[in-house]
């Protein structure tokens, strides 16, 4: 299986970011979506090509990393959602009570993401959030766990167009 970078987009509102990376992929028809995700999250395409531009272009820099330690993270740690369930996850997240003054920035990100999301088909969405793990869990990196206010990934697979879209949502 191979992945080819198609586009990379960074959407920012102050300290909150959506890092969007789209790949095309080739696959055997008998490989499952779970296997595609597992191969992807353990590949250099995810760990290198899906990085923010500033991090990728400054490999020795002191930047936060992706919050999940993919050596310990498995596809089973993700929740599989439909398009509607993914929308609900995001709407529920924005409606959390403890936002303070930063909710408006998230709403701006969400509005921009929903323009993209509305164009996606209702194939499977894989979602994982640092909030689903406790401090010290081997699947999350300690410093990133402590610094990120939120960190989650949404990975969409569209087998009909052979594309994989990963969105990394961060607030530090």
HELIX and SHEET records of a PDB file:
HELIX    1   1 UNK A   33  UNK A   41  1                                   9    
HELIX    2   2 UNK A   44  UNK A   44  1                                   1    
HELIX    3   3 UNK A   45  UNK A   49  3                                   5    
HELIX    4   4 UNK A   53  UNK A   57  1                                   5    
HELIX    5   5 UNK A   75  UNK A   77  5                                   3    
HELIX    6   6 UNK A   83  UNK A   94  1                                  12    
HELIX    7   7 UNK A  100  UNK A  102  5                                   3    
HELIX    8   8 UNK A  103  UNK A  117  1                                  15    
HELIX    9   9 UNK A  130  UNK A  132  5                                   3    
HELIX   10  10 UNK A  142  UNK A  147  1                                   6    
SHEET    1   A 6 UNK A   2  UNK A  13  0                                        
SHEET    2   A 6 UNK A  16  UNK A  26 -1                                        
SHEET    3   A 6 UNK A 163  UNK A 171 -1                                        
SHEET    4   A 6 UNK A 150  UNK A 158 -1                                        
SHEET    5   A 6 UNK A 125  UNK A 129 -1                                        
SHEET    6   A 6 UNK A  79  UNK A  81 -1                                        
END                                                                             
